[in-house]
Amino acid sequence: MSETAVKAPGVPDAGRWKALVFIALAQLMVVLDATIVNIALPSAQQDLGISDGNRQWVVTAYALAFGGLLLFGGRIADLWGRKRTFVTGLAGFAVASALGGAATNEAMMFGSRALQGVFGALLAPAALSLLAVMFTDAKERAKAFGIYGAIAGGGGAVGLILGGFLTEYLNWRWTFFVNIPFAIVAAAGAYLVIREPQGGRNRSPLDIPGVILSTLGLVSLVYGFTRAESNGWSDALTVGMFVAAAVLLLAFVIVESRVKAPLLPLRVITERNRGGIYLSLGLAIIAMFGLFLFLTYYLQVVKGYTPVKTGFAFLPMIAGMITGSTQIGTRLMTRVAPRLLMGPGFLVAAVGMLLLTQLEINTSYAGVLLPGMLLLGLGMGTAFMPAMSMATMGVEARDAGVASAMVNTSQQVGGAIGTALLNTIAASATTSYVVDHIGGATSRSQQQLVQLEGQVQGYTSAIWFAVGILVAAAVIALTFINAGRPGGTTVTGSAAGDGVEDELPVPVVAH
């Protein structure tokens, strides 16, 4: 099948479900990579002689490249073709992963991680926008996005399990090499079965000022939060990064409102429903990322779990996400308005998070952690599914790539904010607790106990903030999002190029 194979407009692609398998596989690889490397980091740091001060760059190099280039990647998918961008992203990601696994020094490791981020920024928007333009029937769309949402939400926790296994029983290098078979299978399958709809390209000239401003603005924002985590919020460079990000992103909005062919047409983000999706999803990810970090440390440092046991401890959350996304979300998506899934979903997740504020050193896994993670997973899975679908609903096919990129951008920026903000809150609470209680500890064992209690106090303080953030996400979803329930029929797009979408009760995908 040629690279340019297309299907006729309005006719469902016969291979769309096969295509979903390979798109989902690619998405799983990208999401896994976000957490799998964290488990391997201590071993890799020791082998490659990476200093404590530099080790954050294993994570940061990827986050900066991925977060900074997402909008550009989405626009490339619209311009160059989503299938071609998708396959190219997979091939590049595999090569970058091979370099990471073969790294012999820190420079090679940091470079490979940045390269993974570059190709991930091509791959992620192309994957989501392919779903958006291939699945136009409301019920089929609900199923497809249910599967995609479950992977997007639960893949990170799967990464903890796989990372633990690979690090403990093989070698940290396999946390990189494992991406290669994923990428080869997904690329080969995508090349053979994916066919894009006609007329879905956006062949307008590339908005170079927009690319430069958005990339530099997002890199400054992500780096600002990453640096705040390690150097504090009052650090001069941290403050400088936030100021630069604000100036660059404001300039980006001004440029986008004036150029003829913008990188990010403002109609994509100013539409009420999509704006609500991006904002509520970003907030939910802030809460989620912080929790992953705290629970991983709690289970390994406080409870003494091995990496593999820690990974398995997250299984209830994965099961909850899959159930919420593929069963609750998918079954109700065509029956109720999206806000009535997203709002209650975030509130159920907040209840699960609320249970986890009860953590103590000797907390029972079955009594607190298990129900807390299960509710968190159920709520997030239920909310993620309509969010993923709604983010590209009503968008013209020519804008599907950048609309999809905005989903990933809200997640990436949310992850950076969550890790930095909640970590800072936790560290401050821990320090305060230890200072107040260490005086009464007379023996070394008592001092160690105070240190552990301080850590747990820090985690629970941060989790309280996460509860509030999830409640805010629920309020935004319930008030901003006003689209009706999707209908059960296949729909075609509005007049091409008008840039205005009516609030229809059905998904609109232009062909």
SULHUFEN-V716603 format. One record per residue. N is the residue number from 1. D_LAST is the distance of its C-alpha to the last C-alpha in Angstrom with 1 decimal. Layout:
[[N,D_LAST] [N,D_LAST]]
This chain:
[[1,21.3] [2,20.3] [3,18.8] [4,15.9] [5,15.0] [6,11.4] [7,10.2] [8,8.9] [9,5.6] [10,7.3] [11,10.2] [12,11.6] [13,12.9] [14,16.6] [15,17.7] [16,15.9] [17,19.3] [18,21.1] [19,18.6] [20,19.4] [21,23.1] [22,22.7] [23,20.5] [24,23.1] [25,25.9] [26,24.8] [27,24.5] [28,27.9] [29,29.4] [30,28.3] [31,29.5] [32,32.7] [33,33.5] [34,33.8] [35,36.8] [36,38.2] [37,39.6] [38,41.4] [39,43.5] [40,44.4] [41,45.2] [42,48.9] [43,49.6] [44,47.5] [45,49.3] [46,52.7] [47,52.0] [48,50.6] [49,53.0] [50,50.5] [51,52.3] [52,51.6] [53,50.6] [54,47.9] [55,46.6] [56,44.0] [57,42.2] [58,41.2] [59,38.9] [60,38.4] [61,37.4] [62,34.4] [63,33.5] [64,33.7] [65,31.6] [66,28.9] [67,28.9] [68,29.2] [69,26.4] [70,23.6] [71,21.8] [72,22.2] [73,21.0] [74,17.8] [75,17.2] [76,18.2] [77,15.6] [78,12.8] [79,14.9] [80,16.3] [81,13.8] [82,14.1] [83,15.9] [84,18.3] [85,19.0] [86,19.5] [87,22.0] [88,23.7] [89,24.2] [90,25.8] [91,28.1] [92,29.2] [93,29.8] [94,32.0] [95,34.0] [96,34.6] [97,35.7] [98,38.1] [99,39.6] [100,40.0] [101,41.8] [102,44.0] [103,44.8] [104,48.5] [105,48.7] [106,47.0] [107,45.3] [108,43.6] [109,42.5] [110,41.1] [111,39.3] [112,37.7] [113,36.5] [114,35.0] [115,33.3] [116,31.9] [117,30.5] [118,28.8] [119,27.0] [120,26.4] [121,24.6] [122,22.2] [123,21.9] [124,21.5] [125,18.4] [126,16.6] [127,17.7] [128,16.5] [129,13.0] [130,12.7] [131,13.6] [132,11.2] [133,8.1] [134,10.2] [135,11.9] [136,10.3] [137,13.6] [138,15.9] [139,19.0] [140,17.5] [141,16.0] [142,19.5] [143,21.2] [144,19.1] [145,19.5] [146,23.1] [147,23.9] [148,22.3] [149,24.1] [150,27.4] [151,27.2] [152,26.4] [153,29.3] [154,31.8] [155,31.4] [156,33.7] [157,36.5] [158,36.0] [159,36.5] [160,39.9] [161,41.0] [162,39.9] [163,41.3] [164,44.6] [165,45.0] [166,44.2] [167,46.4] [168,49.3] [169,49.5] [170,48.1] [171,47.6] [172,45.4] [173,43.9] [174,42.2] [175,40.0] [176,38.3] [177,38.7] [178,37.0] [179,33.6] [180,34.0] [181,33.6] [182,30.7] [183,28.9] [184,29.8] [185,28.8] [186,25.4] [187,24.7] [188,25.8] [189,23.9] [190,20.6] [191,21.2] [192,21.8] [193,19.3] [194,16.1] [195,13.2] [196,10.0] [197,6.6] [198,6.4] [199,5.6] [200,5.9] [201,9.5] [202,11.6] [203,14.3] [204,16.5] [205,20.1] [206,21.2] [207,23.0] [208,26.4] [209,28.4] [210,25.8] [211,25.9] [212,29.7] [213,30.2] [214,27.8] [215,29.2] [216,32.8] [217,32.3] [218,30.9] [219,33.5] [220,36.3] [221,35.2] [222,35.0] [223,38.3] [224,40.0] [225,39.5] [226,40.4] [227,43.5] [228,44.5] [229,44.8] [230,47.4] [231,49.0] [232,48.8] [233,47.1] [234,49.8] [235,49.7] [236,49.4] [237,46.5] [238,44.6] [239,45.0] [240,44.1] [241,40.8] [242,39.8] [243,40.8] [244,38.9] [245,35.8] [246,36.0] [247,36.6] [248,33.8] [249,31.1] [250,32.3] [251,32.1] [252,28.6] [253,27.5] [254,29.3] [255,27.7] [256,24.2] [257,24.9] [258,26.1] [259,24.2] [260,21.5] [261,19.1] [262,20.2] [263,20.1] [264,19.4] [265,18.0] [266,20.4] [267,17.9] [268,16.9] [269,20.5] [270,21.9] [271,19.8] [272,22.6] [273,21.2] [274,19.9] [275,23.1] [276,25.1] [277,23.4] [278,24.1] [279,27.6] [280,28.7] [281,27.3] [282,29.1] [283,32.3] [284,32.2] [285,31.9] [286,34.9] [287,36.9] [288,35.7] [289,36.4] [290,39.9] [291,40.7] [292,39.9] [293,42.3] [294,45.1] [295,45.0] [296,45.1] [297,48.2] [298,49.7] [299,49.6] [300,50.8] [301,53.2] [302,54.6] [303,54.4] [304,54.9] [305,52.0] [306,51.2] [307,47.6] [308,46.9] [309,48.3] [310,46.4] [311,43.1] [312,44.1] [313,45.0] [314,41.4] [315,40.4] [316,40.6] [317,38.0] [318,35.6] [319,36.4] [320,35.7] [321,32.3] [322,31.2] [323,32.6] [324,31.1] [325,27.6] [326,27.3] [327,29.7] [328,30.0] [329,26.6] [330,24.6] [331,26.8] [332,26.8] [333,23.3] [334,22.2] [335,25.6] [336,26.4] [337,24.9] [338,23.9] [339,26.9] [340,29.3] [341,28.4] [342,28.2] [343,31.3] [344,33.6] [345,32.3] [346,33.4] [347,36.7] [348,37.5] [349,36.9] [350,39.2] [351,41.9] [352,41.6] [353,42.1] [354,45.0] [355,46.8] [356,46.6] [357,48.5] [358,51.5] [359,51.7] [360,55.2] [361,56.8] [362,57.8] [363,54.8] [364,54.1] [365,50.9] [366,50.8] [367,51.8] [368,49.5] [369,47.1] [370,45.8] [371,44.9] [372,43.7] [373,41.2] [374,40.1] [375,39.4] [376,37.6] [377,35.4] [378,34.7] [379,33.8] [380,31.6] [381,29.7] [382,29.1] [383,27.9] [384,25.8] [385,23.6] [386,22.1] [387,22.2] [388,20.0] [389,17.4] [390,17.7] [391,17.5] [392,13.7] [393,13.3] [394,11.9] [395,10.7] [396,7.8] [397,6.1] [398,8.6] [399,11.3] [400,11.0] [401,13.9] [402,16.2] [403,15.7] [404,16.7] [405,19.4] [406,20.8] [407,21.4] [408,23.4] [409,25.1] [410,26.3] [411,27.6] [412,29.3] [413,30.9] [414,31.9] [415,33.5] [416,35.5] [417,36.6] [418,37.5] [419,39.6] [420,41.4] [421,42.0] [422,43.1] [423,45.1] [424,47.0] [425,47.7] [426,49.0] [427,51.1] [428,52.7] [429,53.5] [430,55.0] [431,57.2] [432,58.4] [433,59.3] [434,61.1] [435,63.1] [436,64.2] [437,65.2] [438,66.4] [439,69.8] [440,70.8] [441,69.9] [442,73.2] [443,72.3] [444,69.6] [445,68.1] [446,67.9] [447,66.2] [448,63.6] [449,63.1] [450,62.6] [451,60.0] [452,58.0] [453,58.4] [454,57.2] [455,54.1] [456,53.2] [457,54.0] [458,51.5] [459,48.7] [460,49.3] [461,49.4] [462,46.0] [463,44.6] [464,45.8] [465,43.6] [466,40.6] [467,41.3] [468,41.1] [469,37.8] [470,36.2] [471,37.6] [472,36.0] [473,32.6] [474,33.0] [475,34.0] [476,31.0] [477,28.6] [478,30.5] [479,30.6] [480,27.5] [481,24.9] [482,24.7] [483,21.5] [484,22.4] [485,22.0] [486,18.6] [487,18.6] [488,18.6] [489,15.7] [490,12.2] [491,10.0] [492,6.9] [493,6.3] [494,9.0] [495,9.7] [496,8.3] [497,11.2] [498,13.5] [499,13.9] [500,15.4] [501,14.5] [502,16.7] [503,18.5] [504,17.0] [505,18.6] [506,15.4] [507,12.8] [508,9.7] [509,6.5] [510,3.8] [511,0.0]]
